Amino acid sequence: MRRLFLICSILTLTACGGGGDSSSPVVLPPSGNSPPQITTAPSATVTENEFNVLTVRATDADGGGLSFSISGGDDADDFSIAGNGALRFVVTPNFELPTDADQDNVYQVTVQVSDGSASDTLDLTVTVNNDREGIGVRRLTTGLNDVTAIAKIPNQTKVFVTERGGNIYELDTIDGTRRLDRTLRNVNTTGEGGLLGLTVDPGFTANDTYWAFVTAQRSGPFGSAGSDITIRQINRNTSEGLLGTGTILEIEHDSDINYGGWLSFQGGNLYIGVGDAGVPANAGTPFSQLGKILRLTPNPDPFAGAAPVRFFIPADNPFLSQGGDPLVYAIGLQDPKNGFGFGDGFYFSDRGSSVAEEINFVSVTSEPFNFGWPQLEGIEPVMDSAGLSSSFPLTAYARGTGDREGSSIVGGAVYLGSVINLQGKYIFADRDSGKIWAVRNTDLEPGETLPSSRYELLNADFEPDAGSIDGIVAIGIDQENNLILADSDGEIFVVEPSGS
């Protein structure tokens, strides 16, 4: 018994370090724990609109429990990871509008696995691939020359397509056949001039009439600069006169640039977008018809009186009683084009000078607008704008060479067709850069300017079945609300559901 007590006493003293002040703490032997090892490859590929990326796999020699987390990476906020290593996007990726740091659809994220005392990490690259999302693009025809406008023909599977030189074609959007409807006379194509716009009359089905925006040889002295803008009402059953048929309005224009070139009907009134002729001061004064949107009401019976009266001036045109040109409806524009009627007004583009390209909206029921040029270009002041009351563009992009930059805007249309992923989006383009973009119509808010970082880039989705889309020059719609695209090299395409 005494021997057992002695042994116990010795063990107790040893375990306590002998109780002396000079003793050192006992160092425990190594535990033998090995850190876990991630076995997943450092890259993955997914298709847009998919949440799930992959499940990160790891081994642990000690058989301990493992936990997974995201520890870094330029795009860490775009991902989440579950306890079993399942990595997924927080929001499904959009190939057309990537959210990675470089906006190139290549995401960088670092994942970590831990056994509680040791860990391993993996720098993972996730590439998002495109999905056409039910979009088909079919080439309808080739061989056109300098297309300027596309106009829907009511109750038919056809559209009108205009060439700058004066040709108007009837194009079937089902089989791609086309027929020359007529060639306008007295069309001056010097500089930026020519047949620039076309719209059908509200009573087209009964009266077979369309309206054209045409630059004509000036009636002034030989060699004088510029072309007069002529707005022509053309009955398709009337032959062309030497000076052109059906001119109801002439607008003097003293240069060969910045003509504008769209005209559209709404509420029985005709709206006309006219450029500033390269003289910015024209845009800001209500006494000039240049740099404006004009509004007039065609007279259904112009020969009822002693002298022909081709149109009336709407009583609520803002400068009819306030001083200024009575036809002026909105001011402050440089080169308005590509109007598209939607809701209570029109979307239209205004080409920039050196800073920005923009999309605007003019209402036909609200107060008329000053769109800011030449004091503003986009939302950037380019001249003293103190005291200026103007309407900011709905969206604007910088002039440059980036994915969301350009130098020659082409206004488009709100898509109302049957491709689900395009529905409710405003589709537009830049001719010089070749970019085609979309923004949700609901994101275009009056009084606010949507930044170009919100543009969806559609070029991959709009790859056609034949030919190539290099630079859009005109965008329209057909009777089925399919998009019709005209390319700079004379090709026409229809955007429709794939497989149709």
C-alpha positions in Angstrom: 0.0 0.0 0.0 2.8 2.4 0.9 4.5 1.6 -2.5 1.3 2.3 -4.4 0.9 5.7 -2.6 4.5 6.6 -3.5 4.0 5.8 -7.2 0.8 7.9 -7.3 2.6 10.8 -5.6 5.4 10.7 -8.2 2.9 10.7 -11.1 1.0 13.6 -9.5 4.1 15.7 -9.2 5.2 14.9 -12.7 1.9 15.9 -14.1 2.0 19.2 -12.3 5.5 20.1 -13.4 6.8 19.3 -9.9 5.3 22.5 -8.6 8.6 24.3 -9.0 8.9 27.9 -10.4 11.8 26.9 -12.8 9.9 24.1 -14.6 8.6 24.5 -18.3 5.1 23.7 -19.6 4.6 20.3 -21.0 4.6 20.3 -24.9 1.9 18.0 -26.3 2.9 15.8 -29.1 1.8 16.8 -32.6 -1.8 16.0 -33.3 -1.0 14.5 -36.8 -3.8 16.7 -38.5 -3.5 17.1 -42.3 -5.1 20.1 -44.0 -7.9 19.2 -46.5 -7.2 19.3 -50.2 -9.6 20.7 -52.9 -9.7 18.4 -55.9 -12.0 20.4 -58.2 -10.5 21.8 -61.4 -9.8 25.6 -61.3 -12.2 26.5 -64.1 -15.9 25.9 -65.0 -18.3 26.8 -67.8 -22.0 27.5 -67.4 -24.7 28.8 -69.7 -26.4 32.0 -69.0 -29.6 32.0 -66.9 -28.4 29.0 -64.8 -27.9 29.4 -61.1 -25.7 26.3 -60.4 -22.0 26.3 -61.2 -20.5 23.1 -59.7 -20.0 21.3 -56.4 -16.5 21.9 -54.9 -14.9 18.6 -53.9 -12.3 18.1 -51.3 -10.6 15.3 -49.4 -9.4 15.1 -45.8 -6.9 12.4 -44.7 -8.2 12.6 -41.2 -11.8 12.1 -42.2 -12.9 15.2 -40.3 -15.9 17.3 -41.1 -15.4 20.0 -43.8 -17.0 23.4 -44.3 -16.9 25.6 -47.4 -16.9 29.3 -47.9 -16.1 32.1 -50.4 -13.0 33.9 -49.3 -12.3 36.3 -52.1 -12.0 37.0 -55.8 -12.9 40.0 -57.9 -16.5 38.7 -58.3 -17.0 37.1 -54.9 -20.3 39.0 -54.4 -21.9 37.3 -57.4 -21.7 33.8 -55.7 -22.9 31.8 -52.8 -21.7 28.4 -51.6 -23.6 25.8 -49.5 -22.2 23.7 -46.7 -21.7 20.7 -49.1 -19.7 22.8 -51.5 -22.4 23.6 -54.0 -21.4 26.9 -55.7 -24.0 29.0 -57.4 -24.7 32.5 -58.7 -26.7 34.7 -56.4 -28.6 36.0 -59.5 -28.6 34.1 -62.8 -25.9 35.5 -65.1 -26.9 37.4 -68.2 -24.5 37.0 -71.1 -25.8 40.2 -72.7 -25.3 42.2 -69.5 -22.4 40.6 -67.5 -21.8 41.7 -63.9 -18.2 40.5 -63.6 -15.5 43.1 -62.9 -14.3 43.1 -66.5 -17.7 42.7 -68.0 -16.4 39.9 -70.3 -18.5 37.0 -68.9 -15.4 35.6 -67.1 -15.9 35.6 -63.3 -13.2 35.2 -60.7 -14.0 33.7 -57.2 -11.9 32.1 -54.5 -13.5 29.2 -52.5 -12.1 27.8 -49.2 -12.5 24.5 -47.5 -11.7 24.1 -43.8 -11.7 21.2 -41.3 -11.8 23.6 -38.4 -8.0 23.9 -37.9 -6.5 23.9 -41.4 -7.8 25.0 -44.8 -7.2 25.0 -48.5 -8.3 27.5 -51.2 -9.0 27.4 -54.9 -9.0 30.4 -57.3 -11.8 29.5 -59.7 -12.6 30.9 -63.1 -16.2 30.7 -64.2 -17.0 31.4 -67.9 -20.6 32.1 -68.9 -21.6 31.1 -72.4 -24.4 32.6 -74.5 -27.9 31.1 -74.9 -29.8 32.4 -78.0 -32.9 32.4 -75.8 -35.3 31.6 -78.6 -34.0 34.3 -80.9 -33.7 33.6 -84.6 -32.4 36.0 -87.3 -33.2 35.3 -90.9 -31.8 37.2 -93.9 -34.6 38.3 -96.1 -32.8 40.0 -99.0 -29.5 41.5 -100.2 -28.4 44.0 -102.8 -30.0 47.2 -101.5 -28.1 50.5 -101.6 -27.9 52.8 -98.6 -31.2 51.9 -96.8 -32.6 54.8 -94.8 -36.0 53.8 -93.4 -38.4 50.9 -92.8 -42.1 51.4 -92.5 -44.8 48.8 -91.7 -47.6 48.3 -94.2 -50.9 47.8 -92.3 -52.6 44.4 -92.6 -49.9 43.0 -94.8 -46.8 40.8 -94.4 -44.8 43.6 -96.1 -42.8 46.6 -95.2 -41.6 49.6 -97.2 -37.9 50.0 -97.4 -36.3 53.2 -98.7 -33.0 53.9 -100.3 -31.3 57.3 -100.0 -31.3 57.7 -103.7 -35.1 57.7 -103.9 -36.2 54.1 -104.4 -39.1 52.8 -102.3 -39.4 49.0 -102.2 -42.2 46.8 -101.0 -40.5 43.9 -99.2 -42.3 40.7 -98.1 -41.1 39.7 -94.6 -42.2 36.0 -95.1 -40.4 35.0 -98.3 -38.1 38.0 -98.8 -39.4 39.0 -102.2 -39.3 42.6 -103.1 -40.8 44.9 -105.6 -39.9 48.5 -106.6 -42.9 50.6 -105.6 -41.6 53.8 -107.2 -38.5 56.0 -107.5 -38.9 59.5 -106.3 -37.7 62.4 -108.5 -35.9 65.5 -107.4 -33.8 63.8 -104.7 -30.5 65.5 -103.8 -28.1 63.0 -102.2 -25.3 65.5 -101.7 -23.7 65.2 -98.2 -26.2 63.5 -95.9 -29.2 64.3 -98.1 -31.6 62.0 -99.9 -34.8 60.1 -99.2 -34.4 60.0 -95.4 -37.8 59.0 -93.9 -41.1 57.4 -94.8 -44.4 56.7 -92.9 -47.7 55.5 -94.1 -50.8 57.6 -93.9 -53.3 56.7 -91.0 -55.8 56.0 -93.8 -53.4 54.0 -95.9 -55.7 50.9 -96.3 -58.3 53.1 -98.0 -56.2 55.9 -99.6 -52.9 54.1 -100.5 -50.9 57.1 -99.4 -47.6 57.4 -97.7 -45.5 60.4 -96.7 -41.8 61.0 -97.4 -39.0 63.2 -95.9 -36.8 64.1 -99.0 -34.0 66.6 -99.6 -34.5 68.3 -103.0 -32.3 70.5 -105.2 -32.6 74.1 -104.0 -34.8 76.5 -105.9 -32.2 79.2 -105.2 -29.2 80.3 -107.3 -27.1 77.6 -109.0 -24.4 76.3 -106.7 -25.9 77.5 -103.5 -25.2 75.2 -100.5 -27.7 72.7 -99.1 -31.0 71.2 -100.1 -34.5 72.2 -99.2 -36.2 69.6 -97.1 -39.5 68.6 -98.7 -42.3 66.8 -96.9 -44.3 64.9 -99.6 -47.7 63.3 -99.5 -47.6 60.6 -102.1 -50.6 58.7 -103.5 -49.2 55.4 -104.9 -51.6 55.6 -107.9 -50.2 59.0 -108.9 -47.1 59.2 -111.2 -44.0 61.1 -110.3 -43.6 64.7 -111.5 -40.3 66.1 -112.5 -40.0 68.0 -109.3 -41.3 65.2 -107.2 -44.9 64.5 -106.2 -47.1 65.8 -103.4 -44.8 68.4 -101.6 -46.9 70.1 -98.9 -44.0 71.7 -96.9 -40.6 73.0 -97.8 -38.0 73.8 -95.1 -34.9 75.8 -96.1 -31.7 74.1 -95.2 -28.3 75.8 -95.7 -25.9 73.0 -95.5 -25.4 69.4 -96.5 -25.4 67.9 -93.0 -27.8 67.4 -90.1 -31.1 67.1 -91.9 -32.8 64.9 -89.3 -35.2 62.7 -91.3 -38.1 61.1 -89.5 -41.8 61.6 -89.7 -44.6 59.8 -87.9 -48.3 60.1 -87.3 -50.1 60.1 -84.0 -53.6 61.4 -83.1 -54.1 62.7 -86.6 -51.1 64.9 -86.5 -47.8 64.5 -88.4 -44.6 64.9 -86.4 -41.4 65.7 -88.3 -37.8 65.6 -86.9 -35.6 68.3 -88.5 -31.9 68.7 -88.0 -30.0 72.0 -87.2 -28.1 72.2 -90.5 -24.9 72.2 -88.6 -25.6 75.5 -87.0 -26.2 74.8 -83.3 -27.9 78.2 -82.7 -30.7 77.1 -85.0 -31.8 74.5 -82.4 -32.4 76.9 -79.5 -34.5 79.5 -81.1 -38.2 78.9 -81.7 -38.1 81.2 -84.8 -36.3 78.5 -86.9 -37.8 75.2 -88.1 -34.3 73.7 -87.9 -33.2 71.6 -84.9 -36.8 70.9 -84.0 -39.8 68.6 -84.0 -42.5 70.1 -86.1 -46.2 69.3 -85.8 -49.0 69.8 -88.4 -52.4 68.4 -89.2 -52.9 67.3 -92.8 -56.0 68.7 -94.5 -58.2 65.8 -95.7 -59.8 68.1 -98.3 -57.1 70.5 -99.4 -59.0 71.8 -102.4 -62.2 72.7 -100.7 -61.5 76.4 -100.7 -60.5 79.0 -103.3 -56.8 78.1 -102.8 -55.3 74.7 -101.8 -54.7 74.4 -98.1 -52.4 71.3 -97.5 -52.3 71.3 -93.7 -53.5 73.1 -90.6 -51.5 74.2 -87.6 -52.8 72.5 -84.3 -54.3 75.1 -82.0 -52.1 74.0 -79.1 -48.8 74.2 -80.8 -46.7 76.1 -78.2 -45.5 78.9 -80.4 -48.6 79.6 -82.3 -49.6 82.3 -79.8 -46.3 82.8 -77.9 -44.1 84.0 -80.8 -41.9 81.9 -82.9 -42.6 79.5 -85.8 -46.1 78.2 -85.4 -45.2 74.7 -86.6 -42.5 74.2 -83.9 -43.5 71.7 -81.3 -40.2 70.9 -79.5 -36.7 72.6 -79.7 -33.1 71.9 -78.8 -32.2 69.0 -81.2 -29.2 68.4 -83.5 -30.1 65.6 -85.8 -33.2 63.8 -84.8 -34.0 60.5 -86.5 -35.7 57.1 -86.2 -38.9 57.9 -84.5 -41.0 55.1 -83.1 -44.5 55.7 -81.8 -45.2 54.2 -78.4 -47.8 55.1 -75.7 -48.5 58.8 -75.8 -45.5 59.8 -77.8 -42.3 58.8 -79.7 -38.9 57.4 -78.9 -36.3 58.9 -81.2 -32.5 59.2 -81.5 -30.5 62.4 -81.6 -27.0 62.1 -83.0 -24.2 63.8 -81.0 -21.4 66.0 -82.0 -18.4 65.1 -79.9 -19.6 63.9 -76.5 -22.6 61.7 -76.5 -25.4 59.9 -78.5 -28.9 59.9 -77.0 -32.4 58.5 -77.0 -35.3 60.8 -76.2 -39.0 60.6 -75.8 -41.4 63.3 -76.9 -45.0 63.2 -75.6 -47.9 64.3 -77.7 -50.1 65.0 -74.6 -47.7 66.7 -72.1 -46.0 70.0 -72.3 -43.6 70.4 -75.2 -39.9 69.9 -74.7 -36.6 71.7 -75.0 -34.1 68.8 -75.4 -31.1 71.0 -74.5 -28.9 71.2 -77.6 -26.6 73.1 -78.0 -26.2 73.7 -74.2 -26.2 70.0 -73.4 -25.0 66.9 -75.3 -26.4 63.9 -73.5 -26.3 65.1 -69.9 -23.0 66.9 -70.3 -22.9 70.7 -70.5 -21.0 71.8 -73.7 -22.0 75.5 -73.5 -23.2 77.7 -70.7 -26.5 76.1 -69.6 -27.3 78.4 -66.7 -31.0 78.8 -66.4 -31.8 76.2 -69.1 -35.0 74.3 -68.6 -34.7 71.1 -70.6 -35.6 67.5 -70.7 -32.7 65.1 -70.1 -32.5 62.1 -72.6 -33.9 58.8 -71.5 -30.5 57.3 -72.1 -27.1 58.4 -73.5 -23.8 56.8 -74.3 -20.4 58.3 -74.8 -18.7 58.7 -78.2 -15.9 56.1 -78.2 -14.9 52.5 -79.0 -16.0 50.5 -76.0 -18.8 47.9 -75.9 -21.3 50.5 -74.8 -19.9 53.5 -76.8 -20.2 54.5 -80.5 -20.5 57.5 -82.7 -23.7 57.2 -84.9 -26.8 56.2 -83.0 -29.7 54.4 -84.8 -33.0 54.6 -82.9 -35.1 51.5 -82.8 -38.3 50.0 -81.5 -40.0 48.6 -78.4 -40.2 44.9 -79.1 -43.8 43.6 -78.8 -43.3 40.3 -80.7 -43.3 36.7 -79.5 -39.7 36.1 -78.4 -40.1 36.2 -74.7 -36.6 37.4 -73.8 -37.0 40.5 -76.0 -40.5 41.5 -74.9 -40.8 45.0 -73.5 -37.3 46.0 -74.5 -36.3 48.9 -76.6 -33.8 47.7 -79.2 -31.4 50.3 -80.8 -27.9 50.3 -82.3 -24.9 52.3 -83.3 -23.9 52.2 -87.0 -20.2 52.9 -86.7 -19.4 50.5 -83.8 -21.7 47.8 -85.1 -23.2 47.3 -81.6 -26.9 46.4 -81.0 -28.3 47.0 -77.6 -31.5 46.5 -75.5 -32.8 48.2 -72.5 -36.1 47.4 -70.7 -38.7 49.9 -71.6 -39.7 50.2 -68.0 -36.2 51.4 -67.1 -36.5 54.4 -69.4 -38.0 57.0 -67.1 -38.8 60.6 -68.0 -36.6 63.0 -66.1 -33.8 60.3 -65.6 -31.0 59.2 -67.9 -30.3 55.5 -67.9 -26.5 54.9 -67.9 -25.0 52.9 -70.7 -23.7 50.3 -68.2 -27.3 49.0 -68.2 -27.3 48.1 -71.9 -27.7 44.5 -72.9 -25.3 43.7 -75.8 -27.3 41.7 -78.4 -24.8 41.0 -81.1 -24.3 37.3 -80.2 -28.0 36.7 -80.1 -28.5 38.4 -83.4 -26.1 36.3 -85.4 -28.0 35.7 -88.7 -28.6 32.4 -90.6 -26.8 34.0 -93.6 -24.6 37.0 -94.2 -23.5 39.2 -91.3 -24.8 42.3 -89.4 -22.0 44.7 -89.5 -23.6 48.1 -89.0 -27.3 48.7 -88.5 -28.7 51.7 -90.5 -32.4 51.3 -89.9 -34.7 49.4 -87.5 -38.5 48.8 -88.0 -41.2 46.3 -87.3 -43.6 44.2 -89.4 -47.3 43.4 -88.9 -46.4 40.6 -86.5 -44.2 42.9 -84.5 -41.0 41.2 -85.6 -37.9 43.4 -85.8 -36.7 44.3 -89.3 -33.0 45.3 -89.4 -31.3 46.9 -92.4 -27.5 46.6 -92.6 -25.1 49.0 -94.1 -24.1 46.7 -96.9 -27.7 46.3 -98.2 -28.9 43.2 -96.4 -32.3 43.1 -94.6 -33.0 40.7 -91.7 -36.0 39.7 -89.7 -35.7 38.9 -86.0 -38.3 36.2 -85.1 -38.7 33.1 -82.9 -36.0 30.5 -83.7 -37.4 27.7 -85.8 -40.2 29.7 -87.2 
